[in-house]
């Protein structure tokens, strides 16, 4: 298995720059793992593939306005800081641009002094900075909400008029720097309909990081160092998932972030999902044995990515690469604001 096995040509014109409006108006490719059949539907048709008793799992994480623009305190040079994840109180690991200007001891000022950050360390492996923040008023999070902006993936170059379009309708737990984008297709009306039809809605949390968008750089994906993300599965969620399998129903994960959280929460000895609140570096690639997820709603992923490897592990590389070729021929919209795929 080589990283090249998960490469494909993605024309820039197929990369969606705007979300579908309404959210559930996008296209839906349905891929049947057993037969290899591919059907072309609309996302509004998704309830036809759900059955009473099934469990639909969503990631309720919400995106922080994590991109901050400031100036270097001593020179006034412009600096961009992207919050990645907290180390401890008011201290975060961050990406910075330009990095050469921000060595330990450098101070950055945001909003004319509303917020300031002191670089205290450099993460040698990634080049990220560890920054301790102080505010002149309110809390750190208040200052971030006042000064920050929601970071969009680098391949989305068009401005987003309403930042809420990059949040799911069920988002509640503000912890991520990227959205669980498969969830962007759902409307409250569709979720209500599914629940009226007897589908159980379960919420988990996984803090989505920027490594989600990075292609694998090494030739052998087994040499790739998987990023770590924190996730949470409550006891009630674990009970609902285990009960679904006990009665013969399916667990349907909305997005690769849900898949990663659920499979990380599995106790392989008992075969049961356990309540969990910890970090995972699980890398799901072909050869992985799924113990929780029976079907998956996902988007069309970037070439050579861990996400493409995950869906290939679930449905088979040949079928997924064929489905992606069909998607390109049919002019599906790709990546975060693109169309959806249901793998059953």
Secondary structure, DSSP 8 states (H G I E B T S, - for coil): --GGGG-----GGGB--S--SSGGGSEEEEE-TTT--EEEEEGGGGGGG--TT-EEEEE-EEE---EEEEEETTT--EEEEEEEEEEETTEEEEEEESGGG--TT-EEEEGGGTEEEEEEEE-TTT--EEEEEEESSS-HHHHHHHH-B----TT--S--S-GGGGS-TT--EEEESS--GGGGG--HHHHHHHHHTT-EEEEEEE---GGGG-B--SSSGGG-----EEEEE-HHHHHHHHHHHHTT--EEEESHHHHHHHHHTEETTTTEE--EEEEE-----TT---SS-SEEEEE---TTBHHHHHHHHHH-HHHHHHHHHHHHHTT--BSTTS-EEEE-
